[in-house]
Amino acid sequence: MSLSKVTINRAQGGLGRILDSKDGYSALFVVDSAGTAGEYTFFTAQDSIDEGVFSDRVNHQISEYFRFASSPLYVKTVTSTTNYTEIEDLQRYADGEARQIGVYDLEGSFGLTDLSALQTVADNLEADKTPASFFLAKAISGTIEALDDLGTGLNYRTSFIVGEDLTTKASLGVTFLGSVGTFLGLASKTAVGESLAWVEKSNVQSGSLYADFGFIDGTSYTSKASTMLEALDDKKAVFFTKFVGLDGVFPSYDYSCIANTSDFNTFQLNKVYDKAYRNLNTIYTPKLNSKLKVIEGGKLEFTTIKYFENLGSQSLTNMETSGEISGFVIEIDPNQNVLATDTLNVVVKIRPNATGKFITVTLGFTI
């Protein structure tokens, strides 16, 4: 036997009372050998400047976050890391409230092992009932064209950001800047069930910010052919782009580092899952060790089934009415023998919102 708990298993292939109001709460994990280790809570960009311990480029990331976000930012800085496991300490420092976490690694060069290490950390956070998605910014050793395919693994919890504000990078005089603060801020302000790359809501260009933009290898967006940009998109990298007829600079998409066939191939879908996960855990946990009325064979009584189905519905109806999901189904098998197993199995299927990544218009003449 073991301690009482609610276990929620992630299902792949299925594509009230509880309202999570902390969707925008975020955290930033900084690895910088030249920095000072510490933990901080900030409510404005000025807070980090007043702290007086961060480099200009770290302050810039925090400023970028608050350019878009109004939620608090929990920050943890370390001088070195062991497979990013210190992020678990950061989430504990945040009382488990961070829904998205930026990882700003100023040491070494990116490798696919970074993604698998972050996935392990994310799995641990989910096991602790405090799930979060990651945005990673880290230098690369080669050209952007030589970037590895990020979708070959099962690292659905991380988005790798290869876009960069070249104007600010030049003004700060650094060889690597990254855009983790920008994406983290957009993720914080974006409603659950929406893509942070929704074009009319996600322009990042303002004044000198992103006046010139490109990639973390220092090359400019305008120097790249469309075929190269398509290839980078196919690799599940996240960067910035422009659209003909529109002023501004926009996120290319919100991919996570897994194949398109996964139900969790975008930050948007992971954020929906995480909110439902937290809400269901909150509403079912008080019912642990409660009595379950059964009929012959140890099977659940009808009223017990409806009670637990309605209980779960309370946590998801608010998401549906708020437009965060398109619908849901909760099922409880009446034939399960809870008397023998002491386990109540509940199946929850969420219908997420679709995203219009492509719009095809057929244009012609008529008489």
DRENKE-960527 format. One line per field, with one value per residue (C-alpha): x, y, z; residue in three letters. Coordinates in steps of 0.25 Angstrom, whole numbers, plus 2048, in hexadecimal, padded with zeros to 3 digits. Each point is the difference from the previous one (the first is absolute). Layout:
<atoms>
east X,...;
north Y,...;
up Z,...;
rest ALA,...;
</atoms>
This chain:
<atoms>
east 800,804,7FB,7F3,801,7F9,808,7FD,806,803,7F8,806,7F8,7F3,800,7D6,807,80E,806,80F,803,80F,801,80A,80A,80E,80E,80E,80B,80E,80D,80C,80E,802,7F3,7FC,7F8,7F3,7F0,7F7,7F2,7FD,7F4,806,80C,805,801,80B,808,7FE,805,80E,805,7FD,807,7FA,7FC,7F9,7F9,7FC,7F9,7F8,7FD,7FB,7F7,7F9,7FF,7F5,7FC,7F9,802,80C,80D,808,80F,80B,80E,80B,80F,7FF,7F6,7FE,7F6,7F8,7FB,800,7F4,7F8,805,7FC,7F2,7FF,805,7F4,7F7,7FD,7F9,809,7F8,80B,80F,80B,80E,80B,80D,80C,80A,804,7F9,7F2,7FF,7F4,804,7FC,7F2,7FF,806,7F5,7F5,805,7FE,7F3,7FB,805,7F8,7F3,802,800,7F3,807,801,807,805,80E,805,80F,80A,80F,80B,803,80D,7FE,7F7,7F1,7FF,807,7F7,7FB,7F2,7FA,7F4,807,7FF,7F4,803,7F3,801,80B,800,80E,801,809,7FB,808,7FF,80C,7FE,801,80B,808,7FD,804,80D,7FD,803,7F3,7F3,7F4,7F2,7FB,7FA,7F8,7FA,7FE,7F8,7F7,7FE,7FC,7F6,7FA,7F3,7FF,7FB,806,80E,80A,803,7F2,805,7F6,804,80F,808,80D,806,7FF,80A,80E,7FC,800,803,80A,7FE,805,806,809,80C,800,7FA,7F4,7F2,801,80C,7F9,7F8,7F2,804,80A,7F5,7F7,80B,802,7F1,800,80B,7F6,809,7F9,804,7FB,7FA,7F9,7F4,7FD,7F7,801,80A,806,808,7F9,803,801,7F8,800,805,805,80C,7F8,7FA,7F4,7F8,801,7F3,80A,808,7FD,801,7F2,7FB,80A,7FA,7F2,804,807,7F4,7F6,80A,802,7F1,7FC,80A,7FB,7F2,802,80A,7F6,7F9,80C,7FC,7F1,7F5,7FC,7F2,801,7F6,802,80E,806,7FC,7FC,7F2,7FA,7FF,80F,804,7F7,806,80E,7FD,7F9,80C,80A,7F6,801,80F,7FF,7F3,806,80B,7F6,7F7,80D,804,80C,7FB,7F6,7FA,802,7FB,801,7FE,800,7FF,7F4,806,80D,802,803,7FE,80B,80A,7FD,802,7F6,804,7FB,802,800,801,802,7FD,80A,7FE,806,80A,7FF,80F,7FC,7F5,7FD,7F8,7FC,7FF,7FA,7F7,7F1,7F6;
north 800,80F,80D,805,808,804,7FB,807,7F9,807,7FA,801,7FF,805,80E,82C,800,7FF,80B,801,80F,7FF,7FC,80B,7FD,7FD,7FD,803,7F7,806,7F8,80A,7FE,80F,802,7FF,7F4,804,7FF,80C,804,80C,808,80A,801,80B,7F6,7F8,80D,804,7F3,804,7F2,7FC,803,809,7F4,7F9,80D,801,7F3,804,80D,7F9,7F7,80C,807,7F6,7F9,805,7F4,7FE,7FA,7F7,800,7F6,802,7F6,800,7F2,7F5,7F1,7FC,80C,7F9,80D,804,7F7,809,80C,7FA,7FD,80E,805,7F7,7F8,80C,802,7FB,803,801,807,7F9,80A,7F8,809,7F4,7F7,7FD,7F9,7F1,7F7,7FB,80D,7FD,7F2,806,80A,7F5,7F8,80D,802,7F2,802,80D,7F9,7F5,80A,806,80D,7FE,80B,802,805,80A,7FE,80B,7FB,803,7F6,7FC,800,807,801,7F8,7F4,800,7F2,7FB,803,7F7,7F3,7FE,800,80D,806,809,809,80B,803,80F,803,80E,80D,80F,804,80F,7FE,7F5,80A,80B,7F7,7FB,7F1,7F4,7FA,806,7F7,803,7F8,80C,804,7F2,7FE,80E,7FC,7F2,807,80A,7F6,7FA,7F1,7F9,80B,800,80A,801,806,80A,80C,7FE,7FD,80C,801,80C,80D,80C,7FA,7F3,7F5,80C,7F6,7F1,7F3,7F3,7FC,7FE,80F,7FF,809,7FB,808,7F8,7F3,7FA,7FB,7F2,801,806,7F5,7F5,807,7FF,7F2,7FE,805,80C,80D,80D,80D,804,80A,800,808,80B,801,808,7F9,7F4,7F4,7F2,7F5,7F6,7FA,7F2,7F7,7F6,7F4,7FB,806,7F3,802,806,809,806,80E,809,803,7F2,7FD,80D,7FA,7F3,806,809,7F4,7F7,80A,803,7F1,7FD,80B,7FC,7F1,800,804,7F3,7F7,7F5,804,7F5,7FA,7F9,7F3,7F5,7F1,7FD,80C,809,80E,805,809,80C,7FF,7FF,80D,807,7FE,803,80D,804,7FF,808,80C,802,7FF,807,80D,7FE,7FD,80C,809,7FA,7F9,7F3,7FC,7F5,7F4,7F2,7F9,7F1,7F7,7F1,7FA,7F2,803,7F9,80B,7F7,7F7,80B,80C,808,809,801,80D,802,80F,804,80E,806,80B,80D,7FE,80A,807,7FE,800,808,7FC,80A,7FC,80D,801,808,7FF,807;
up 800,7FF,804,7FA,7F4,7F3,7F3,7F3,7F4,7F3,7F5,7F1,7F3,805,7FC,846,80C,7FC,7F7,7FF,800,800,7F2,7FE,80C,7FA,804,7FA,803,7FD,7FE,800,806,801,808,80E,805,806,800,7FE,7FD,7F7,7FD,7F7,7F7,809,80B,7FA,7FD,80E,805,7F9,7FE,7F2,7F3,7F5,7F8,80C,803,7F2,800,80D,7F9,7F4,809,806,7F3,7FD,80E,80C,809,80A,7FB,809,7FD,804,7FC,801,7FB,7FB,7FE,802,7F4,804,80D,807,7F9,80A,80B,7F8,7FF,80F,803,7F7,808,7F4,7F9,7F4,7F4,7F6,802,7F8,800,7FD,7FF,7FE,801,7F5,7F3,7FD,7FE,7FF,80E,806,7FB,806,80D,801,7FD,80C,808,7FA,803,80F,801,7FA,80A,80B,7FB,7FB,7F1,7F8,7F1,7FD,7F6,7FE,7FB,7FE,7F6,7F5,7FB,7F2,7F6,801,7F3,807,80C,804,7FD,80E,7FD,800,80F,80A,806,7FF,80D,7F9,7F5,7FB,7FC,7F5,7FD,805,801,7F8,803,80F,7FF,7F9,80A,80C,7F8,803,7F8,804,805,7FD,801,80C,807,7F4,7FE,80F,801,7F4,806,80D,7F9,7F7,804,802,7F3,7F7,7F9,804,7F1,7FD,7F6,804,80F,7FF,7FA,808,7F8,807,7FE,7FF,806,7F4,7F6,7FB,803,7FD,806,80B,7F7,7FD,7F2,7FC,7FC,7F3,7FC,800,7F4,802,7FE,80C,809,7FC,803,80E,803,7FC,80A,80B,803,805,7FA,7FB,7F3,7F7,7F8,7F3,802,80F,808,80C,804,804,806,7F6,808,80E,7FD,80A,7FE,7FB,7F3,7FA,802,80F,807,808,7F4,804,80D,7FE,802,80B,807,7FF,805,80C,804,7FF,808,80B,801,800,80B,808,7FF,802,80B,80B,7FC,803,80B,7FE,800,7F3,800,7F8,7FB,7FF,7FA,806,7F5,801,803,7F5,80A,803,7F2,7FC,80D,7FC,7F1,804,809,7F5,7F7,80A,7FE,7F0,7FE,803,7F6,7F5,803,800,7F2,805,7FB,7F6,808,809,804,80E,801,80B,7FD,809,7FF,807,80E,809,80C,7FC,7FB,809,7F3,7F9,7F1,7F9,7F1,7FC,7F1,7FC,7F2,7FF,7F7,7F2,7FB,7F2,7FC,7F2,7F9,7F1,7F8,7F2,7F8,7F2,7F7,7FD,7F7;
rest MET,SER,LEU,SER,LYS,VAL,THR,ILE,ASN,ARG,ALA,GLN,GLY,GLY,LEU,GLY,ARG,ILE,LEU,ASP,SER,LYS,ASP,GLY,TYR,SER,ALA,LEU,PHE,VAL,VAL,ASP,SER,ALA,GLY,THR,ALA,GLY,GLU,TYR,THR,PHE,PHE,THR,ALA,GLN,ASP,SER,ILE,ASP,GLU,GLY,VAL,PHE,SER,ASP,ARG,VAL,ASN,HIS,GLN,ILE,SER,GLU,TYR,PHE,ARG,PHE,ALA,SER,SER,PRO,LEU,TYR,VAL,LYS,THR,VAL,THR,SER,THR,THR,ASN,TYR,THR,GLU,ILE,GLU,ASP,LEU,GLN,ARG,TYR,ALA,ASP,GLY,GLU,ALA,ARG,GLN,ILE,GLY,VAL,TYR,ASP,LEU,GLU,GLY,SER,PHE,GLY,LEU,THR,ASP,LEU,SER,ALA,LEU,GLN,THR,VAL,ALA,ASP,ASN,LEU,GLU,ALA,ASP,LYS,THR,PRO,ALA,SER,PHE,PHE,LEU,ALA,LYS,ALA,ILE,SER,GLY,THR,ILE,GLU,ALA,LEU,ASP,ASP,LEU,GLY,THR,GLY,LEU,ASN,TYR,ARG,THR,SER,PHE,ILE,VAL,GLY,GLU,ASP,LEU,THR,THR,LYS,ALA,SER,LEU,GLY,VAL,THR,PHE,LEU,GLY,SER,VAL,GLY,THR,PHE,LEU,GLY,LEU,ALA,SER,LYS,THR,ALA,VAL,GLY,GLU,SER,LEU,ALA,TRP,VAL,GLU,LYS,SER,ASN,VAL,GLN,SER,GLY,SER,LEU,TYR,ALA,ASP,PHE,GLY,PHE,ILE,ASP,GLY,THR,SER,TYR,THR,SER,LYS,ALA,SER,THR,MET,LEU,GLU,ALA,LEU,ASP,ASP,LYS,LYS,ALA,VAL,PHE,PHE,THR,LYS,PHE,VAL,GLY,LEU,ASP,GLY,VAL,PHE,PRO,SER,TYR,ASP,TYR,SER,CYS,ILE,ALA,ASN,THR,SER,ASP,PHE,ASN,THR,PHE,GLN,LEU,ASN,LYS,VAL,TYR,ASP,LYS,ALA,TYR,ARG,ASN,LEU,ASN,THR,ILE,TYR,THR,PRO,LYS,LEU,ASN,SER,LYS,LEU,LYS,VAL,ILE,GLU,GLY,GLY,LYS,LEU,GLU,PHE,THR,THR,ILE,LYS,TYR,PHE,GLU,ASN,LEU,GLY,SER,GLN,SER,LEU,THR,ASN,MET,GLU,THR,SER,GLY,GLU,ILE,SER,GLY,PHE,VAL,ILE,GLU,ILE,ASP,PRO,ASN,GLN,ASN,VAL,LEU,ALA,THR,ASP,THR,LEU,ASN,VAL,VAL,VAL,LYS,ILE,ARG,PRO,ASN,ALA,THR,GLY,LYS,PHE,ILE,THR,VAL,THR,LEU,GLY,PHE,THR,ILE;
</atoms>
